[in-house]
Amino acid sequence: MGRATAMILAAGRGERMRPLTDAVPKPLLEVAGKSLVVRQIEALARAGHRDIAINAAYLAQRLVDALGDGRAWDVRLHWSIEPEPLETAGGIATARPLLADGPVLIVSGDLWTPYDYASLDAHRPHIGVGRGRALHLVMVPNPPYHPEGDFALDEAPGHGGSGRRLLPHRTRPLPDGTANLTYGNIGLYDAALFDDFPRGVKLRFLPLLLDWIGRGWATGEYYSGPWANVGTPDDLAELRAALADPA
């Protein structure tokens, strides 16, 4: 069995989604007759990923029972079960033994988008800590609940000539209009970034991202197509309505 070339983050408690998540893990919530996490598995499979890691903590057995080993989607799921949620970076670091060396696509289990994950393949040859470029993030327009955004994209290309250099959060736009965008929870990472972090320990992701961006290791791209981070019951209702009536 091979190691995973992609990972789905599915360990969160989904506090803002309560009461819907009192008995159901958020990634199993359905949109147009299909759960969010199944949509992610299918999207990754379409992009050629046959070995997919997935972490779980809150109601983990519900996820395992629902998804099994992945054969229903012609993939192999590699489970990383956390006794308690370890936050994003802690979850990835703990799952590192399941991940292939080199670039690994990491996505959230509670987002919806028709973004084509195969489009990231062009960046794979350029990703590597030793090459001076270790991650490539998909950035999206700032949603209403996050108007300040996360990071900015430079007009200049990043290392390797593929993608634009990612810049730290800016308090105001630059004279050229460069402003912040929101991280779309879709990223290609050199798995080696997580080699030296402890397993089974809570670890926040944002400080690491800021460090890597500060080192000049990060590039990104702007995606303006449909995208939804399903965080609250209102978000879920809005997405369900949109998919029920695409017009």
Beta strands, then each sheet from edge to edge (+ up, - down):
strand 1: 6-9
strand 2: 30-31
strand 3: 34-35
strand 4: 51-56
strand 5: 76-81
strand 6: 103-108
strand 7: 111-112
strand 8: 135-140
strand 9: 151-157
strand 10: 164-167
strand 11: 180-190
strand 12: 218-222
strand 13: 228-229
sheet 1: 5+ 4+ 1+ 6+ 11- 8+ 12+ 10- 9+
sheet 2: 2+ 3-
sheet 3: 7+ 13-
end
